């Protein structure tokens, strides 16, 4: 049977986990409304796919206007942050064990 997952709230929610990976949906919230912090994951790459709206993906050296349907992969250890429009939905794919315990935050 085909399973279906949705998320219409704000912020980020992991909607599917399977074996070693998970898919989450990221939507507008105060956290993703401005560029104030960078984070980096120590154990996993993180992929972003813009589905709706608009988004900007930041690293320490880049500012990328995301295009819908394009996969943007942030390698593990790379500081990054995403800012999204109020109507945005972004798919996020990462290791299922990604957590605050293996993520570092840096204020900008």
C-alpha positions in Angstrom: 0.0 0.0 0.0 1.3 3.5 -0.9 1.7 5.8 2.1 1.2 9.5 1.9 2.7 12.2 4.2 1.9 15.9 4.4 2.8 18.8 6.6 0.9 22.1 6.5 2.3 23.6 9.7 5.2 26.0 10.2 8.9 25.3 10.8 10.3 21.8 10.1 8.8 18.3 10.6 10.3 15.0 9.8 7.5 13.1 7.9 9.2 9.8 6.9 12.1 7.8 8.3 13.4 4.6 6.7 16.5 2.7 7.6 19.3 5.3 7.7 17.6 8.3 6.2 14.7 10.7 6.7 12.6 13.2 4.7 11.3 16.3 6.3 9.2 19.3 5.1 10.4 22.8 5.9 7.9 25.7 5.9 8.0 29.3 6.9 8.5 30.2 10.6 10.4 32.8 12.5 13.4 30.4 12.5 13.5 30.3 8.7 12.4 34.0 8.1 15.9 35.6 8.4 19.6 34.8 8.3 20.8 35.0 11.9 22.5 31.7 12.4 24.4 29.0 10.5 24.3 25.3 11.4 26.4 22.3 10.3 25.8 18.6 10.6 28.8 16.6 11.7 27.6 13.2 10.4 25.5 13.8 7.3 25.1 15.7 4.1 21.7 17.5 3.9 19.8 17.9 0.6 17.2 20.6 0.0 14.6 20.6 -2.8 12.3 23.7 -3.2 8.8 22.6 -4.0 6.7 25.8 -3.5 7.4 29.5 -3.0 10.9 30.9 -2.9 14.0 30.2 -0.8 17.6 31.3 -0.3 20.2 28.9 0.8 23.2 30.4 2.7 26.6 29.0 3.5 29.6 30.9 4.9 30.6 31.9 1.3 27.5 31.7 -0.8 24.0 33.0 -1.1 22.0 30.8 -3.6 18.5 31.7 -4.9 17.0 28.2 -5.0 15.2 27.0 -8.1 12.1 24.7 -7.9 12.8 21.0 -8.5 16.6 21.3 -8.1 18.5 19.3 -5.5 20.9 21.3 -3.4 23.3 19.2 -1.4 25.1 20.7 1.5 28.1 18.4 2.4 28.5 17.4 6.0 30.5 19.9 8.0 29.5 22.8 5.8 27.8 25.7 7.7 24.4 26.6 6.2 21.0 28.1 6.7 17.8 28.5 4.6 15.4 31.5 4.5 12.0 30.8 2.9 9.0 32.8 1.8 5.7 32.6 3.7 4.3 30.3 1.0 7.4 28.0 0.7 7.7 24.3 1.1 11.1 22.7 1.0 11.9 19.0 1.1 14.8 18.1 3.3 16.7 14.7 3.1 19.3 13.7 5.7 20.5 10.9 7.9 17.8 9.7 10.3 20.1 10.2 13.3 20.7 14.0 12.6 20.0 15.8 15.8 21.1 18.7 18.1 23.7 16.2 19.5 25.6 16.1 16.1 24.8 19.6 14.9 26.8 22.8 15.6 25.2 26.3 15.6 27.1 29.6 14.9 25.6 33.1 15.1 26.3 35.5 12.2 
